[in-house]
Amino acid sequence: MDERALTERLITYDTSTLEGMQAAAGFVKGWLEARDVEVSGTTHNGRPLLTATVGPDSGPTVVLHGHLDVVPGREEQFDPRIDGDRLYGRGAYDMKGGLAAMICALRDVANQDRVRVHFACVADEESEEIDDRASDWLVTNGYLGNFAVTGEPTDLHIGIQAKGVLAMRIEVVGTAAHGSTPWVGDNAVLKAIDTFRQIESLAFTRESSDLFDRPSINLGRIVGGDAMNKVPDLCVIDVDVRYLPGQDHQAIRAAVEELPDVRVVKVFHRHPAIVPRDDPYVQALGEAISRVAEPTSERLGVGRDGASDAISFLEAGVPAVECGPCGDGHHGPEEWVSIRSLGQYRAALVEFVNLLPARLTGDGEDDRRLRIA
């Protein structure tokens, strides 16, 4: 089974549900074990978690990290279809295609004896769970290395920066009144919409950086009112702020809390991801990609608007980047991944592992030396 067929199989599991996650994890575990890769299967917060290690017991260590859960989709999105080079389906791009290629690459490098490779597959990356995520458990329990690759979709570029996450649940207070006399009350739902517009206009929203032209702000959920004939006196909104590296999340929150009749009641925070462009492992991964795909100067330095669990490794001191195959439409109705790029991504990961020993000793086409933590 190649990476395309494996992606198709993974798409058939509705991994927005616990039952689908468990079935998909069981399939992945069985697939690898049938190819002589020992896999440890456990659960974290009730969701499946898979880990495996190949290669020597010591030496430079790379972590290949991905997730098998997806956001909910229509029933037909779990029936994969192919149109030319495009493989359509929920999770094809985010990130069952990348995960499938990563699984195949793990099998490809299982018998080499120079680089230790950890594989980790979580099932809560798309979750709204704030604390105690599976990727945090991984680093706490020793699944660390000199470098980590999270297989999020990047079109075969290397995401060396990602925006930070400041997701806030905000209560906006109004004044109740009878629905027939709305001018007597102060409608909290209308005020909440105005609050969101004020957040969009705060000073931090006009800043930019070398890889990002602006922060991202999204109104993800709004809940208000308890009767049709009553002016609502309370509205709750969930606002998702993706802030730039170098910005202060505490200052952003403070600015929001200074808005009138507003109270921040819950926060989910992730720091921005930053890995130097000249990091030797980044350079080596870039070279590996250039050997199997069309070379481009942009591969080594892209910024990611979305966040990922790569931050778990970064906060543990492990340089971690996002890198995955080509496609489009993640979380949308027409999500697809490039079949050709799946093979290129698999080949690039294998090439990356195989060229590391030469780079460590200074042999090969150049004398760049990779640091071993």
C-alpha positions in Angstrom: 0.0 0.0 0.0 1.5 3.3 -1.1 1.0 6.8 0.4 -2.0 7.5 -1.9 -3.8 4.3 -1.0 -3.1 4.8 2.6 -4.4 8.3 2.5 -7.6 7.1 0.9 -8.1 4.5 3.6 -7.5 7.0 6.4 -10.1 9.4 4.9 -12.8 6.7 5.1 -12.6 6.9 8.9 -14.7 9.8 10.4 -12.1 10.9 12.9 -14.1 13.8 14.1 -15.7 11.1 16.3 -14.1 9.0 19.0 -15.2 5.8 17.3 -13.6 6.9 14.1 -10.4 7.9 15.9 -10.2 4.5 17.6 -10.8 2.6 14.3 -8.2 4.7 12.4 -5.6 4.3 15.1 -6.1 0.6 15.2 -5.6 0.5 11.4 -2.4 2.5 11.6 -1.0 0.4 14.4 -1.8 -2.8 12.5 -0.4 -1.5 9.2 3.0 -0.6 10.8 3.2 -3.8 12.9 2.5 -5.9 9.8 5.7 -4.2 8.4 7.8 -5.1 11.5 7.5 -1.7 13.1 6.6 -2.0 16.8 4.0 0.4 17.9 2.8 1.4 21.3 -0.9 2.2 21.5 -2.4 4.0 24.5 -5.0 6.6 25.2 -4.8 10.2 26.5 -8.0 11.8 27.8 -9.9 8.9 26.2 -8.4 9.5 22.7 -5.9 7.1 21.0 -2.2 7.9 21.0 0.3 6.0 19.0 4.1 6.1 19.3 6.9 4.1 17.6 10.7 4.4 17.5 13.1 3.0 14.8 16.8 3.3 14.3 19.7 3.1 16.9 19.3 3.5 20.6 21.4 6.7 20.6 22.6 9.4 18.2 20.8 12.3 16.4 17.1 12.0 17.0 14.3 13.2 14.8 10.6 13.3 15.8 7.9 12.8 13.1 4.7 14.1 14.5 1.2 14.2 13.2 -2.5 13.9 14.1 -5.3 11.7 12.7 -8.3 13.7 14.0 -10.2 16.1 11.7 -12.9 18.7 12.0 -16.4 17.5 11.3 -17.4 17.1 7.6 -20.3 16.1 5.4 -20.9 12.3 5.1 -19.7 12.3 1.5 -16.4 13.9 2.5 -15.4 10.6 4.1 -15.7 8.9 0.7 -12.4 9.8 -1.0 -12.4 10.7 -4.7 -9.7 11.4 -7.2 -9.7 14.0 -10.0 -6.4 14.1 -11.8 -3.7 14.8 -9.3 -6.2 15.8 -6.6 -7.3 13.4 -3.9 -10.5 14.9 -2.2 -11.8 14.1 1.2 -12.1 15.4 4.8 -8.6 15.4 6.2 -6.9 14.8 2.9 -4.8 18.0 3.3 -5.1 18.4 7.1 -3.5 16.1 7.7 -4.2 12.5 6.7 -2.2 12.8 3.5 0.8 14.0 5.4 0.3 11.4 8.1 0.1 8.6 5.5 3.3 9.7 3.8 5.0 10.1 7.2 3.9 6.5 8.1 5.3 5.2 4.9 8.6 7.1 5.4 8.9 5.7 8.9 8.7 2.2 7.4 11.3 3.2 4.7 13.9 4.3 7.4 13.2 1.6 9.9 16.2 -0.5 9.0 18.8 2.3 8.9 21.1 2.5 11.9 22.5 6.0 12.0 19.5 8.2 13.0 17.0 7.6 15.8 13.4 8.4 14.6 10.4 8.8 16.9 7.0 8.6 15.4 4.0 10.1 17.3 0.4 10.3 16.3 -2.1 12.2 18.4 -5.9 12.5 18.1 -6.6 15.9 19.8 -4.9 18.5 17.6 -8.3 19.8 16.4 -9.8 19.6 19.9 -10.8 22.7 21.9 -9.3 21.0 24.9 -7.2 23.7 26.6 -5.0 21.8 29.0 -3.2 18.5 29.0 -3.0 17.8 25.3 -1.5 14.6 24.0 1.5 16.4 22.4 2.4 17.9 25.8 2.2 14.4 27.3 4.6 13.2 24.6 7.3 15.7 25.5 6.8 15.1 29.2 7.3 11.3 28.6 10.5 11.7 26.7 9.5 11.7 23.1 12.0 14.4 22.4 14.9 14.8 20.0 17.2 17.3 18.2 14.5 18.3 15.8 10.8 17.7 15.2 8.7 17.8 12.0 5.0 18.2 12.4 3.3 17.2 9.2 0.8 20.0 8.9 0.0 21.1 5.3 2.6 23.6 4.0 2.8 22.9 0.3 6.3 21.4 0.8 7.6 24.5 2.4 9.1 24.7 5.9 7.1 26.7 8.4 9.7 28.3 10.6 7.3 30.7 12.2 3.6 30.4 13.3 1.3 32.9 14.9 0.5 32.6 18.5 -3.0 31.7 19.7 -5.1 33.8 22.1 -8.6 32.3 22.1 -10.9 34.2 24.5 -14.4 33.4 25.7 -15.8 36.9 26.4 -19.0 37.8 28.3 -20.7 41.0 27.2 -23.3 42.4 29.6 -26.4 44.4 28.6 -29.8 45.2 30.2 -32.9 43.0 29.9 -36.2 44.4 28.8 -39.4 43.3 27.1 -39.0 42.4 23.4 -41.8 44.9 22.5 -39.8 47.8 23.9 -36.1 47.1 23.0 -35.2 50.8 23.5 -35.7 50.3 27.2 -33.0 47.7 27.4 -29.4 47.3 26.2 -29.1 44.4 23.8 -26.1 42.3 24.8 -26.0 40.5 21.4 -25.7 43.7 19.5 -23.1 44.9 22.0 -21.2 41.7 21.5 -21.0 42.3 17.8 -19.8 45.8 18.4 -17.2 44.5 20.9 -15.8 42.2 18.2 -15.5 45.1 15.8 -13.7 47.1 18.5 -11.3 44.2 19.0 -10.6 44.2 15.2 -9.7 47.9 15.5 -7.2 47.6 18.5 -3.7 48.9 17.8 -2.1 45.4 17.7 -4.2 44.5 14.6 -2.3 47.1 12.5 1.1 45.6 13.1 3.1 43.4 10.8 6.3 41.3 10.7 8.8 40.0 8.2 6.7 36.9 7.5 3.2 38.1 8.3 1.3 41.1 7.1 -1.2 41.1 10.0 -2.6 39.2 12.9 -5.7 37.1 12.4 -9.0 37.6 14.3 -12.1 35.4 14.0 -15.5 35.4 15.7 -15.9 31.7 16.1 -19.1 31.5 18.2 -21.8 33.7 19.6 -24.4 32.7 22.1 -26.9 35.1 23.6 -30.5 35.4 24.7 -32.8 33.0 26.5 -36.2 34.1 25.1 -37.4 35.5 21.8 -39.5 38.2 23.5 -36.8 39.5 25.8 -33.9 41.9 25.2 -30.8 39.7 26.0 -28.8 40.9 29.0 -25.9 38.5 28.4 -24.0 37.4 25.3 -21.0 35.1 25.1 -18.6 35.2 22.2 -15.5 33.1 21.4 -12.8 35.2 19.7 -9.8 33.5 18.1 -6.8 35.9 17.9 -3.7 34.7 16.1 -1.0 37.2 17.1 2.4 37.8 15.6 5.8 36.7 16.9 7.0 39.6 19.0 3.6 40.8 20.1 2.6 40.5 23.8 -0.5 38.3 24.4 -1.0 39.7 27.9 -1.2 43.2 26.5 -3.7 42.1 23.9 -5.9 40.5 26.5 -5.6 43.6 28.7 -6.7 45.8 25.8 -9.8 43.6 25.3 -10.6 43.7 29.0 -10.6 47.5 29.0 -13.5 47.5 26.6 -16.8 48.5 28.2 -19.1 45.8 29.8 -16.6 43.1 28.8 -15.2 40.2 30.9 -12.8 37.6 29.6 -13.9 34.3 31.3 -11.8 31.7 29.6 -8.5 31.7 27.7 -6.6 29.2 25.5 -3.0 30.4 24.8 -0.2 29.1 22.7 3.0 31.0 22.1 4.2 31.7 18.6 6.5 29.2 16.9 9.9 30.5 15.9 12.8 28.5 14.5 15.8 30.3 13.0 16.0 30.1 9.2 19.7 29.1 9.4 19.1 26.2 11.9 21.1 23.4 10.5 18.3 20.9 10.7 16.0 23.3 8.8 18.7 23.7 6.2 19.1 19.9 5.9 15.3 19.4 5.5 15.2 22.1 2.9 18.0 20.4 1.0 16.1 17.1 1.2 13.0 18.7 -0.2 15.0 20.3 -3.1 16.3 16.9 -4.0 12.8 15.5 -4.7 10.8 18.5 -5.6 11.2 21.7 -7.6 13.7 24.0 -5.9 12.5 27.3 -4.6 14.1 30.0 -2.4 10.9 30.2 -0.4 11.0 26.7 1.0 13.1 27.7 4.1 11.2 30.6 5.3 7.4 30.7 5.5 5.1 31.8 8.2 2.0 29.8 9.2 -1.2 31.7 10.1 -2.5 28.7 12.0 -0.9 27.1 15.1 -0.1 23.5 15.6 1.1 21.1 18.3 4.7 21.8 17.1 4.7 24.4 19.9 4.7 21.5 22.5 8.2 20.6 21.3 9.4 24.1 21.0 8.4 24.9 24.6 10.4 21.8 25.6 13.5 23.2 23.8 13.2 21.1 20.7 13.3 23.0 17.4 10.1 22.1 15.6 8.8 23.1 12.2 5.6 22.4 10.2 6.2 20.7 6.9 3.7 18.8 4.8 2.4 18.1 1.3 0.6 20.3 -1.2 -3.2 20.9 -1.5 -5.9 23.3 -0.4 -9.3 23.6 1.2 -8.5 22.3 4.7 -11.6 22.6 7.0 -13.6 23.4 3.9 -16.1 21.6 1.6 -13.6 20.8 -1.1 -10.5 19.7 0.8 -7.8 18.0 -1.4 -4.2 17.0 -1.4 -1.8 16.6 -4.4 -1.1 12.9 -5.0 2.2 13.7 -6.5 3.2 15.8 -3.5 2.5 12.9 -1.2 5.2 10.9 -2.9 7.5 13.9 -2.8 6.9 14.4 0.9 7.5 10.8 1.7 10.8 10.8 -0.3 11.9 14.1 1.3 11.5 12.7 4.8 13.5 9.6 3.9 16.1 11.8 2.2 16.3 14.0 5.3 17.0 11.1 7.6 19.5 9.5 5.2 21.6 12.6 4.6 21.9 13.6 8.3 24.9 11.3 9.1 26.9 12.9 6.3 26.1 16.4 7.4 27.0 15.5 11.0 30.5 14.4 9.9 31.0 17.1 7.4 31.0 14.7 4.5 29.0 15.1 1.3 28.4 18.1 -0.9 29.1 20.7 1.8 30.6 21.0 5.2 27.6 22.1 7.2 27.6 20.4 10.5 24.4 19.7 12.4 24.4 20.3 16.1 23.4 17.4 18.4 21.6 18.6 21.5 
